[in-house]
Amino acid sequence: MLIGLLSDTHSHLPKELFEHFKDVDEIWHSGDFGNVELVKQLENFKLLRGVYGNIDGQEIRALFPEDLIFTINNVKVYMTHIGGYPPKYNARSKQIILQEKPHLFISGHSHIVKVVPDKDLHLLHLNAGACGNQGWHKVKTLMRFRIEDGKIGKLELIEL
């Protein structure tokens, strides 16, 4: 399964995203969508999973949870918008990680791309950075990766 990961769009969806994600099976958005129109564009393009972010209003919060935990191809995933990163998780996320024991922990919020293995908790942390216009980041980023037979691989960072 090929996954397209993005975060922090802040109501802006780069046109290049549709080319980079044309072959993905699902799109995962780790929060700060910005508006429902953007959500609809993504849903009309591919299957969409996501969590709401701190800038998202009630309309988006009605569509997406704060925390999303699911298993796909034998990989347990935990996604939240504000979660920290190994080993500096926030207290709420750390508690969920210890309870749920995900293989893959995805967050957003920082606008900083991160790929960090946590050897102590046996998981991989991903943060796709940001692909919106708002924020202090200088480069818009996306990620693509594969989940097959319980493994995460072929991770690509895409700079727009």
Steps between C-alpha positions, in 0.01 A plus 500: 500500500637840400425786740518875438561696821453874547441749777436863576334604176335800670235529224752470215531186287794517257407386148817287485358280773260338252788391276714373788208312654342370178608140572440490876233275645419732790580854612566565868480856634642564847302814577455870437291451186374857517162464329241246391543578129856365522371188673247446220769539232710232664203268559397531136853407394588204725395323818583743784588438863585782735490676832403856579762757594508797733389748230209285381152618592190307601413401142823305462498376859161345425659304213829389656613388847784641707663155509474231236615145568467230235680199356580465132694210346608387849638844594333673794482877445441779748443848352446828685579861417696609808695209640866582526764261371745243638594528778318831566137392471238709671344334806167415333661341193757310706220345705317391182821364347576295813143367507449433127857403399483627140765415241456839333439832679403795279465861608505846347489850652873583505532561124831311534558181302599214728573133450609368838516138615429441868695187586378498860131503404549306174333747268574736214396864529410701189418867464450610139578865578258744340367558150289808561592865455472600866778440748869557526607208275681599180437181300165322462535126559309174456590136563426174324568155643394138472345274759535135408500181708536681830786721377535868420733571210591693187455831681530804275516864604357728232595868497267726304 
